[in-house]
Amino acid sequence: MKKHNFLKRITINPDICHGKPTIRNMRYPVENMLELLSVGMTMDEILHDYPDLEKEDLLHA
C-alpha cells in the first residue's frame, strides 16, 4: 500500500468523531469497521449495510 493512498482513505479530523480515525472524513470510525470484521461480518455485508463505503476503505482500515 502506498502511504498517500492510505492517507486519503483514513483521516483524522478533531471535528469528526472526536478526532478518532475515520474513513474518508465520513462519520465511519475505523474502530467500528474493525469491530464488525472481528465479529465475523464479511466485507460484502459491511459494504451492503454502508453503501457510502468502498472495498478499498475496508482494506486500508
Beta strands, then each sheet from edge to edge (+ up, - down):
strand 1: 10-11
strand 2: 22-23
sheet 1: 1+ 2-
end
